[in-house]
Amino acid sequence: EPTVRTELMEQIPPIAIFLQESRPKFPTAFFEYLMPIVVRYLTDVNNQVRKAGQEALLILLEQDLVSQSDIENKVCPILLDLSAPDSDDEYKVEAVNIICKMASMLSRTTVEHMLLPRFCELCSDGKLFQVRKICAANFGDICNAVGQEATERLLIPKFFELCSDSVWGMRKACAECFMAVSYTTSPEVRRSKLSPLFISLISDTCRWVRQAAFQSLGPFISTFANPSSAGLYIREDGTLSIRPPMQDVNSSSCQLSNSITLTSSSTNAT
């Protein structure tokens, strides 16, 4: 019964944590018995079981309970199979979604060598706009996961494609993550390539795209600033934040929220 398999998946993370804490007593139990179940359920015929398996996998990765060898030899291969061009549409959408979510939890080498080529292919998927939209929405996270060199060499060309996609939702998603992409690039790429690209979004024929671009304008401009002097920095979750000067730590202005949400209101200090 699918409900039994779903319930089993929900119990895998706490069991894995228990085994981790009792490793001297159960040194190989997780790797031999539980991890194969998680991998198998990623391809289950029931979508609720697959969803539970994906959530369990993310929890295990977040808790650093999956070995590097299992990631490279078991998890990544199955995700590459599920996201292949000839894969079932539903499986492909789920696979690209899990690839994007797990990228920040893996080593840069693993993401760049095993997942990045497939991600670039999926950015150009002409069959399913849902796949391209997931790629666009998570583009900044992938850039952050692989770093500047791979971003400029492989991802920026794909970002240009998505920014000119015929589906306006794709262009809107690109506008929303523009700051995160810009932050990963060099000042020269930011100035010569991304600035003209941003102008095209802020002049888009769709008002929803233009609105998203205007909301990202301030954060995008902030990526040109020197963090040490401007006090701006990017948190791990990708949000733009302010590190107030030391002399202002106790001032009333520093009691305001550190996270910046670009609005049309003034940001003058009082």
C-alpha positions in Angstrom: 0.0 0.0 0.0 1.3 3.5 -0.9 0.3 4.8 2.5 2.6 2.3 4.2 5.5 3.2 2.0 4.9 6.9 2.6 4.8 6.4 6.3 8.0 4.4 6.1 9.8 7.2 4.3 8.7 9.7 7.0 10.4 7.4 9.6 13.7 7.1 7.8 15.3 10.4 8.9 14.7 9.8 12.7 15.9 6.2 12.3 19.0 7.4 10.5 19.7 10.0 13.2 19.4 7.3 15.9 21.8 5.0 13.9 24.2 7.9 13.6 24.2 8.5 17.3 24.7 4.7 17.9 27.2 4.1 15.1 29.5 1.8 17.2 26.6 -0.6 17.6 25.2 -0.2 14.1 28.2 0.9 11.9 26.7 0.0 8.5 23.0 -0.3 9.1 22.0 2.9 7.4 24.2 2.5 4.3 23.3 -1.2 3.8 19.5 -1.1 4.5 18.0 2.4 4.7 19.8 4.3 2.0 18.9 1.8 -0.8 15.2 2.2 0.2 15.3 6.0 -0.1 16.9 5.7 -3.5 14.4 3.1 -4.7 11.4 5.2 -3.6 12.6 8.2 -5.6 11.3 6.2 -8.6 8.2 4.8 -6.9 5.0 4.6 -9.1 3.1 6.6 -6.5 3.7 10.3 -6.5 3.1 10.7 -2.7 5.7 8.0 -2.0 8.1 9.8 -4.3 7.5 13.1 -2.6 8.1 11.5 0.9 11.3 10.0 -0.4 12.5 13.3 -1.8 11.7 15.1 1.5 13.5 12.3 3.4 16.5 12.6 1.1 16.8 16.4 1.7 16.6 15.9 5.4 19.4 13.3 5.3 21.6 15.5 3.2 20.9 18.5 5.4 21.9 16.5 8.5 25.0 15.3 6.6 24.0 11.7 7.0 24.6 10.6 3.4 28.2 9.6 2.6 30.0 11.2 -0.4 30.2 7.8 -2.1 26.4 7.3 -1.8 25.8 10.8 -3.2 28.0 10.2 -6.2 27.2 6.5 -6.8 23.5 6.2 -5.8 21.7 9.5 -5.5 23.1 11.5 -8.4 22.9 8.7 -11.0 19.2 8.1 -10.3 18.4 11.9 -10.5 20.3 12.0 -13.8 18.2 9.1 -15.1 15.0 10.7 -14.0 15.9 14.1 -15.6 17.1 12.6 -18.9 15.5 13.9 -22.1 13.4 10.8 -22.6 12.2 10.6 -19.0 8.6 10.8 -18.1 7.4 14.4 -17.7 6.3 14.1 -14.1 9.5 12.4 -13.1 11.6 15.0 -14.9 9.9 17.9 -13.1 10.4 16.3 -9.8 14.1 15.4 -10.5 15.1 19.0 -11.5 13.3 20.3 -8.5 15.3 18.0 -6.1 18.5 18.7 -8.0 18.1 22.4 -7.4 17.2 21.9 -3.7 20.1 19.6 -3.0 22.8 21.7 -4.8 23.5 23.9 -1.8 24.0 20.8 0.4 26.6 19.1 -1.8 30.3 19.9 -2.4 31.1 22.3 -5.2 33.0 19.6 -7.0 30.1 17.2 -7.0 27.6 19.8 -8.2 29.9 21.0 -10.9 31.0 17.7 -12.3 27.8 15.6 -11.8 24.8 17.9 -11.8 25.7 21.1 -13.6 25.8 19.7 -17.1 22.3 18.3 -16.7 21.1 21.5 -15.2 22.4 23.4 -18.2 20.5 21.0 -20.5 17.3 21.4 -18.5 17.5 25.2 -18.9 17.0 24.7 -22.6 14.3 22.0 -22.3 12.0 22.9 -25.2 9.3 20.3 -24.2 8.4 21.4 -20.7 8.2 25.0 -19.6 7.8 23.8 -16.0 11.3 22.4 -16.1 12.7 25.7 -17.4 10.8 27.7 -14.8 12.2 25.6 -12.0 15.7 26.2 -13.4 15.1 29.9 -13.6 13.6 30.2 -10.1 16.7 28.4 -8.6 19.3 29.9 -10.9 20.9 32.0 -8.2 21.3 29.0 -5.9 23.0 27.0 -8.6 25.4 29.9 -9.3 26.2 30.1 -5.6 26.8 26.4 -5.4 29.3 26.2 -8.3 31.1 29.6 -7.8 32.2 32.3 -10.2 34.3 30.4 -12.8 31.6 27.9 -13.6 28.9 30.5 -13.4 30.6 32.8 -16.0 31.7 29.9 -18.3 28.5 27.7 -18.3 25.6 29.4 -16.5 25.6 33.0 -17.8 24.8 31.9 -21.4 21.9 29.8 -20.1 20.7 32.8 -18.0 20.6 34.9 -21.2 18.4 32.2 -22.8 16.0 32.2 -19.9 15.9 36.0 -19.7 14.6 36.0 -23.3 12.3 33.0 -23.0 8.9 33.3 -24.8 7.1 32.5 -21.5 6.9 35.6 -19.4 6.9 33.7 -16.2 10.4 32.5 -17.0 11.6 36.1 -17.5 9.9 37.1 -14.3 11.7 34.4 -12.4 15.0 35.5 -13.8 14.3 39.1 -12.7 13.6 37.9 -9.2 16.9 36.0 -8.8 19.0 38.6 -10.7 20.8 39.9 -7.7 21.9 36.4 -6.6 23.3 35.7 -10.1 25.1 39.0 -10.3 26.7 38.6 -6.9 28.4 35.4 -8.1 30.0 37.1 -11.1 33.1 39.4 -11.5 32.6 43.2 -11.7 33.5 43.1 -15.4 30.8 40.5 -16.2 28.4 42.4 -14.0 29.0 45.6 -15.9 29.4 44.4 -19.5 26.9 41.6 -19.7 24.4 41.6 -16.8 23.7 45.4 -16.9 22.4 45.4 -20.5 20.5 42.2 -19.8 18.8 43.8 -16.8 17.8 46.8 -18.9 16.1 44.4 -21.3 14.0 43.0 -18.3 13.2 46.4 -16.9 11.9 47.3 -20.4 10.1 44.0 -21.0 6.7 44.0 -22.8 5.1 42.2 -19.8 4.3 44.4 -16.9 4.8 41.6 -14.4 8.3 41.1 -15.6 9.0 44.9 -15.5 7.6 45.0 -11.9 9.8 42.1 -10.8 12.8 43.8 -12.4 12.1 47.1 -10.7 11.8 45.3 -7.4 15.3 43.7 -8.0 16.9 47.0 -9.2 18.1 48.1 -5.8 19.6 44.7 -4.8 21.2 44.4 -8.3 22.8 47.8 -7.9 24.0 46.8 -4.5 26.2 44.1 -6.0 28.3 46.8 -7.5 29.2 48.2 -4.1 32.2 47.3 -2.0 30.9 45.1 0.8 33.6 46.3 3.2 32.6 50.0 2.8 28.9 49.7 2.0 28.1 47.1 4.7 26.1 45.0 2.3 26.4 41.3 2.3 24.6 38.2 1.0 23.2 35.7 3.6 23.4 32.0 3.1 19.8 32.0 2.1 20.5 34.4 -0.7 18.9 37.5 0.8 20.6 40.9 0.8 21.4 42.2 4.3 23.1 45.2 6.0 25.9 44.9 8.5 25.6 48.2 10.4 28.8 50.2 11.2 30.1 49.5 14.7 29.4 53.0 16.0 25.7 52.6 15.0 25.1 49.2 16.7 23.3 50.7 19.6 21.5 53.4 17.7 17.8 53.2 17.1 18.2 52.8 13.4 19.9 49.4 13.9 16.8 48.1 15.5 15.2 48.0 12.0 15.1 44.8 10.1 18.5 43.8 8.6 16.9 42.2 5.6 16.3 44.5 2.7 13.1 44.3 0.6 13.3 46.8 -2.2 10.4 49.2 -2.2 9.8 52.7 -3.5 10.1 54.1 0.0 13.1 56.1 1.1 15.9 54.4 3.0 17.4 57.5 4.5 18.7 57.0 8.1 17.2 58.9 10.9 
